């Protein structure tokens, strides 16, 4: 209960038309709504991260050309942090806009949750035992 249900293409088009009409009628409200839209924030963060990467590459290049290690190191750090920020923002954006679970994800969700204290080896053994059990049951049905 309370899950996210994706809209059909027709419903999405209708919603966009309603939004466009609303923005035309009240531009101030449109700016307010757009400022709270996660897509706008994502695009802004992505542009800032891209700017950080450009600055980092510039500092790195300047440091290499002038033989200033601290300048090259600062450029590398800025570039790395900007890339990490872009990837984190992208992942957060995907979790907000990702469509409903695929059939594979649904099948995985149906499996019992793993126990918190279980080690990797114990989980692997449990999976192998489950596969063995399914094979044995499959052979009996034939």
C-alpha positions in Angstrom: 0.0 0.0 0.0 1.3 3.5 -0.8 3.7 2.2 -3.6 4.7 4.3 -6.6 2.7 3.5 -9.8 4.2 4.8 -13.1 2.0 6.8 -15.4 1.2 5.6 -18.9 2.5 7.6 -21.8 -0.9 9.1 -22.4 -1.2 10.2 -18.7 2.2 11.7 -18.8 1.4 13.7 -21.9 -1.9 14.9 -20.3 0.0 15.9 -17.1 2.6 17.8 -19.1 -0.2 19.7 -21.0 -1.8 20.6 -17.7 1.5 21.8 -16.3 2.2 23.9 -19.4 -1.2 25.5 -19.2 -0.7 26.2 -15.5 2.7 27.8 -16.1 1.3 30.0 -18.8 -1.5 31.2 -16.6 0.6 31.9 -13.5 4.3 32.4 -14.3 5.3 33.1 -10.7 3.7 29.8 -9.6 5.5 28.1 -12.5 8.9 29.4 -11.3 8.1 28.3 -7.7 7.1 24.8 -8.9 10.1 24.4 -11.1 12.5 25.4 -8.3 11.2 22.4 -6.3 11.4 20.0 -9.3 14.1 17.4 -8.6 15.0 17.3 -12.3 16.0 21.0 -12.2 18.2 20.3 -9.1 19.8 17.3 -10.9 20.6 19.4 -14.0 22.1 22.1 -11.8 24.2 19.7 -9.8 25.4 18.0 -13.0 26.4 21.4 -14.5 28.2 22.3 -11.3 30.0 18.9 -11.3 31.0 19.4 -14.9 32.3 22.8 -14.1 34.3 21.3 -11.2 35.8 18.7 -13.6 36.8 21.4 -16.1 38.4 23.5 -13.3 40.2 20.3 -12.0 41.5 19.4 -15.5 42.7 23.0 -15.9 44.5 23.0 -12.6 46.0 19.6 -13.3 47.2 20.7 -16.7 48.6 24.0 -15.3 50.4 22.1 -12.5 51.9 19.7 -15.0 53.0 22.5 -17.3 54.5 24.7 -14.6 55.9 21.7 -12.6 53.9 22.7 -9.5 53.0 19.4 -7.8 50.6 21.1 -5.3 48.6 22.6 -8.3 48.4 19.3 -10.1 47.4 17.5 -6.9 44.7 20.2 -6.2 43.4 19.8 -9.7 43.2 16.0 -9.4 41.4 16.2 -6.1 38.9 18.7 -7.4 38.3 16.6 -10.5 37.8 13.4 -8.5 35.4 15.0 -6.0 33.4 16.6 -8.9 33.1 13.2 -10.6 32.0 11.5 -7.3 29.4 14.3 -6.8 28.1 13.8 -10.3 27.8 10.0 -9.9 26.1 10.4 -6.5 23.6 13.0 -7.9 23.0 10.7 -10.9 22.2 7.7 -8.7 19.8 9.7 -6.5 18.1 11.1 -9.6 17.7 7.5 -10.9 16.1 6.3 -7.7 13.5 9.1 -8.0 12.6 8.6 -11.6 13.2 4.8 -12.1 10.1 3.0 -13.4 8.4 0.2 -11.6 10.5 -2.9 -10.8 11.3 -5.3 -13.6 10.2 -8.9 -13.6 13.8 -9.9 -12.5 13.7 -7.5 -9.6 10.2 -8.7 -8.6 11.4 -12.3 -8.6 14.3 -11.3 -6.4 12.0 -9.4 -4.1 9.9 -12.6 -3.6 12.8 -14.4 -2.1 13.1 -14.4 1.7 15.2 -11.6 3.1 18.7 -12.6 4.1 19.4 -12.9 7.8 21.5 -10.1 9.2 24.1 -12.2 11.0 24.7 -14.6 8.1 28.1 -14.6 6.5 28.8 -14.5 2.8 29.8 -18.2 2.8 26.5 -19.2 4.6 24.5 -17.3 2.1 26.3 -19.0 -0.8 25.7 -22.4 0.8 22.1 -21.6 1.2 21.7 -20.6 -2.4 23.5 -23.8 -3.5 21.2 -25.9 -1.3 18.2 -24.2 -2.8 19.3 -24.8 -6.3 20.0 -28.5 -5.5 16.6 -28.8 -4.0 14.9 -27.3 -7.1 16.9 -29.7 -9.3 15.8 -32.7 -7.3 12.2 -31.6 -7.4 12.4 -31.0 -11.1 13.8 -34.5 -11.7 10.9 -36.1 -9.8 8.3 -34.3 -11.8 9.6 -35.6 -15.1 
